[in-house]
Amino acid sequence: PEKRRRIAQACDNCKRRKERCDGSRPCSICIRRRRESECQFSETPARLLRGPQSNTANIGSPASVSHPSPSVNGATANAESHSRPESVAPVPRLARLLRDTHGKFMYVGDSASLSFVQSVRRMVVSAIGECDFTNDPLRHQIIETTPPSTMQVPDMSPLDLDYDECKRLSQHYLLATSGLIEIFDVPTYYRNLDRWVFDRARDNDLKSAVFYMVLAIGAQVSSPDGDQTLAEKYFNRGRHMAVMNFTDAPSLMTIQAYICITMYMLGACRRNAAFMQFGIAVRAAFALGMHKSSTHALFDETEAGARRRIWKSVRLLDIFLSASLGRPPATSDVSMEADRNVAEEAAQVTSTDPFSSKVLALCDIFERIVIDVYMKKAVSTRLADSISGQYRDWTNDLPESLQLSNLGPGEDDPDKLIKALAASHIISAYHWSIILLTRPFLTFQIIKDMSRGGQDSQTNDQMEQSSIKTYADACVDSSLRSLNIASTLMQYPSLPHRLPFIINSVCNAALVLGAATFADQDKFLPLEDGLKQGMQILNRFAQWDPHAARYAQIITYLQEATTKYIRQRSERSLESRRSGVTRLFG
């Protein structure tokens, strides 16, 4: 102990976490965690830094908190973020328990779209009073479909399968999951499918569970009339095999099967069931050490590649479920941040697959937003500045597979649609993450503008207010871009009938545009056109997807509320002008 190197002062982050700081500015630990802009040195005792969170999580409006500028030799962007007061916007505390179709209470957190709907309802009440949007009879419920015959053991008698039909359903599976889950090598899958279909003893093959789940998803998203009888038959058979064969001893097929079960349940509008089933996939991945990329080197390249693909799929699904339902992520592994060798090895591996590298990097950004913003119930401009740096890094050198400009609509080519869906899924997720990060700033900006009644007001800190407004504008901009992406996809005739990731993005984007209308942003932004665009997209899916139908109903009510608000605003403006004329001419 007497030989341990002492430093004059540790940064606040290291004091709070009881870690050994090297005293550099920024310190190596903050650099490792990508928290350079938050590496501050103060005289605050460590016991106070480890105390309860500040009261910003409990306030009803943002607070401007001035911090002394630390002497940090960082990048220009970091220095700029330290040179101005830090504005903190609270995340509206709208997490609540909603009843499902069985009357049971299910938790929905602050980042969920249904929680934001409640926030918008409060804005609408303040602006125009009660209406269909605020008095929606289903506002206290979460829509979950109930599958038929859940208590019955599925019929396991041999099935007569047609290879061409199985190949067609497999193609629809690849369309629906393009860019999202990649649990097997596609050419190898088709070779195995050929043998499997013609094997009369196929149900004795452990791989049958995965094959049936693939066929189930393909049937689910391609049924022209929405009939799910065939999809449910394949699903029930595949899940029964997975439960009987894969739940006791974790394996790659365990994870593959339960990832497919999760995707099917998301498409079937059974999100809570998907959330539960996905837990098996996550725990199996942990049991196999997939969360530590250094373990991949112990296997041959074929299996190592399979493990990397599967882990990427697990990570992405976890972040989607976490953010969309407002629940803690399951794959958040804090210990991995401290292991730089593992992280560097992971970067080297994914460098050969830039698409996967970008997906994993986006998941890291999502996770930080969920944990540092929504779990802590507040977002500061300094934190937003730090995360925006990660966005800038992410958008640098986007691979061609993520360039939407190269994937415009054209002939109905399945290969082209697969590429378009992969890019659209990931770029839509990118915009959705920006919406989640900036939504608290937008909410504050809207409430402030509504309280002013549209009148300009002076502020003591124009720089601070400008920063908040910039992030609020980013929320609206990303919403408009999300809707444009989804609208482009609608031009493909062979688009899958159920796309829960796209539907989620469209709903969140439309809610933002509706909310922004109550801050009069429709005067200079195409918010009304965006709302109509969102409704058209949701109505396109509504004939097959109950969630899309429910979201379309919500957005219809919201559009009616915005129309009423715009009409009342016009009447007030006309009355004001007429009063001036009357004073002049009587």
Secondary structure, 3 states (H helix, E strand, C coil): CCCCCCCCCCCHHHHHHCCCCCCCCCCHHHHHCCCHHHCCCCCCCHHHHCCCCCHHHCCCCCEEECCCCCCCCCCHHHHHHHCCCEEEEECCCCCEEEECCCCCEEEECCCCHHHHHHHHHHHHHHHHCCCCCCCCCCCCECCCCCCCCCCCCCCCCCCCCCHHHHHHHHHHHHHHCCCCCCCCCHHHHHHHHHHHHCCCCHHHCCCHHHHHHHHHHHHHHHCCCCCCHHHHHHHHHHHHHHHHHHCCCCCHHHHHHHHHHHHHHHHCCCHHHHHHHHHHHHHHHHHCCCCCHHHHHHCCHHHHHHHHHHHHHHHHHHHHHHHHHCCCCCCCCHHHHCCHHHHHHHHHHHCCCHHHHHHHHHHHHHHHHHHHHHCCCEEEHHHHHHHHHHHHHHHCCCCHHHCHHHCCCCCCCHHHHHHHHHHHHHHHHHHHHHHHHHHHHHHHHHHHHHHHCCCCCCCCCHHHHHHHHHHHHHHHHHHHHHHHHHHHHCCCCCCCCCCHHHHHHHHHHHHHHHHHHCCCHHHCCCHHHHHHHHHHHHHHHHCCCHHHHHHHHHHHHHHHHHHHHHHHHHHHHHHHHHHHHHHHHC
